Amino acid sequence: MNSRSCVVVLSGGQDSTTCLALALKSYSTVYTIGFQYGQRHGVELQCRSRILRSIESVVGTRSLGPDLLVDMKSFGEIAACSLTDPKVPIAFDERTQLPNTFVPGRNLVFLTYAAALAWKAGARDIITGVGEADYSGYPDCREETLEALEKALNLGMQADFRLVAPLMHRTKKETWELAEETGGKALVDFIRTETHTCYEGDHEHLHPWGYGCGRCPACRLREKGWEEYAASRGI
């Protein structure tokens, strides 16, 4: 396996785009993989396409390799939640004690697909934007989950993959800081205006922190991180 190549799970959001920029600066070849999993808002994938077209010019690299978009629309029928069913309002699920924006099994499936692609490409590192410092309580974003999955993937494929989560212990403020460290103000502005986080799919209303409804949990978390980052920079 080649330690100079990697696979990045790219959704079109702030976190995965930050990880992609970091990977482009760190690896000679960066493969990307994304998923149409029945998410109720196509704007995320539209942003993803634009990101792939433009990000190299922002970070100043030429290491972007082939992209794979996996059609998993039926997954949304199995993992029904407010992110896959537009009739379900965003709320806290008393039964599971989790936000109903949690898509059960999503990151486990995504990373398994990414590992299969890494196997084919001969890449060792699989990079994901999940983190447990600032998140919505999703159990598949925890470090111990990734450690267990990494072990299972290596056993199941007789491989030596590394699941790399650069944002695992970073707050959203620190994620903005990492973007600045990686690509300066140009990358910060790119992530602010080109990525999508809003659970409601609002990509019409532009705020200082980016596009979104400004009300859903994803927007509030992104806004909070931006305000902390902007205050530290005197923006």
N, C-alpha and C positions, 0 to 999 in steps of 0.2 A: 504493500500500500504506500501511496505517495503522500508524505507529510506536507508537501508543497501545494497540494490541491485540497479542496473542500467542497462540501455541499451545503448551501444555505437554504433553509426553509423560509420562503419569502411570501408574506401575505399581502403586502401593500400598506401595512401599518407603520407607525413610528418605530416600534421596537425592532421589527425584522429588517426594516430599511437601515437603521443604525448599524445593525449587525452585518448587513451586506456591505455597507461602506467600509467598516472595519476589516472585513474579510478581503475586500478588494485591495486594501493597503498591505495585507499580511500574507497573501497567497499568490502563487503564480497563475493558478487557474481556479476560478470560482464557478461551480455549477449551481444553478438555482432550481428549486422545485416549489410549485404552488398547487393549490387545491380548490376546485369547484366542488364544495361539499354540501351544496344545497343552502348556502347562506342566503338570507332573504334580501341582501343588498348587493347588487352587482357592481356598485361603485368601487368597492375594495379591489376587485380584479381589474377594473379600468385604471385605477391608480397604479396598480402593480405593473401593468404594461407600460405606462408612461415612465415609471421609475427605471425599469430595465432599459428603456431607450435612452435615458438621459444621465443616469447616475455616474457613468464613467467620466463624462466631461466635467462633472462637478468635483469628483475626487482626484481626477487626473491620472487614471490608470487605464490599462488595456488588458486586464486579466479576467474579464467576464467571459465565461464559457457558455455552453448550451443551456437553455432553459427547458423545463418540462412542466406543463400544466396538466394535472391529473383530474380526470372527470370522475368525481365521486358523488354525484347528485343524489343518489339513493341513500347515501349516509345520513342526510338530513331527515329522512323518514324514520330511520332507526333511532338516531340521537335527537329526537324532537325536543326543542326548547325554544326560547324566545328569539334566538338568533337564526333559527331555521324555519320558524312558523310565524308569519306576520300577524296572525290572529292572536298570538299569545303576548300579552303585555309584559314588559320587563318588571320583575318583582323578585322578592326573596321567597324561595321554596321552603316552606316549613317542614315538609316531609324529608327532604335531603339535607336541610340546613345549609344550602348553598344558593347563590344567586341563580335564577333560572336562565341566565346567559351562559351558564356552564354547558358546554357541549360534551357529553360523556364519551370518553375514549378518543377525542379528537387529536390531541397531541401524541398519544400513543400510536395511533394509526399513521399520522403524518410522519413521525420519526422512523417508523418501520419502513414506509415507502422511501424515505430519504436514505435509509441505510441500504436498501436494495439498489438505489441509484448509485450510492457511493461504492458499493461492491462492483457494479458494472463499470464505473469510471476509474476504479482503482484509488479512490480518495479515502483518506483515513478519518478526517474530521468532519463532523456533521454539526452545523451551527444553527442554533435556535434562539429566538428572542424571548423565551419564557423567563420569568423571574419571580421570586417570592418576597421581595422587599416591598414593592408597590404593586399589588395585584388584587384581584377580586375574590380571593379565597379559593381559587381553583386547585384541586389536589394534584392535577397533572402538571402544575407549574413548580412543584416543590423539588428541591435538590435531591431528596431521597428517592423521588419517583424517577428522575433521570438516571440516578446511579443504578437503580434496579433494572431499568430498561436497557441501559448500556450493557450491563452484564448479560441480560437475556439475548440481546442482539448479537453479542460476540459469541455466546454459546451456540445460538441457533444458526449462525452463519460461519462459525469457526473463523472469526475475524478478530481484528484489533481496532475496532472503531473507538473514537472518542466523541461523546456527546458534549459539545462545548456551548455553554450558556453565558456569554459575556455580561449579561444584565442580571444574572441570578441574584446578586446582592446589591444591585444599584437601585436607588429610588428614581422616580421620573425626572427629578432635578438632575441627578447624576447622569441619567441617560442623555439629557440635553447637553450636559458638559462633555460627555464622551463624543457626541457628534461634533462639537466644536474642536475638541482635541484631534479628531480624525480628519476633518475636512474644513475647519474654520467656519467663518460666518456663512460662506456659500452653502455649505452642507446643512447648517442649522436652518437657513432660509428654505432650502430645498425640502427638508423634512417637514418643516412647518407648513408649506403650501402644497406639497405634492403627495403627502401620505394621508391615509384615512384611518380614523380610529372610532368614530361615532357609531354607536349601536343602532341609532335610528336611520343611518344612511344619509345624513344631511351633509352634502358637499356643495352647498350653496352659500351658507353663511360663514364668512371668514372672520375669525377672531385673531387676536395677537398670537395665540398658540396654534392656530390652524383652523381648518373647516370642521364644523359640527353643530349639533343642536344646542350645545352648551348646558344640557340638562341631564343627560344620561350618565351613568357611572363612569363610562370610558372618557367622556368629555370632561367631567369634573376632575378626574384623576390627571388627565393630560394638562388641564388648565392649572391645577395646583402646582404641578411640577414646573410648568413654564413660568409661573409667577415667582416661584422660589429661585429659579435659574435667572430670570430677568432681574430680580432684586439683587442677586449676588454680582451681576455684571453691570448694574446701574443702567439697565435698558429702560 
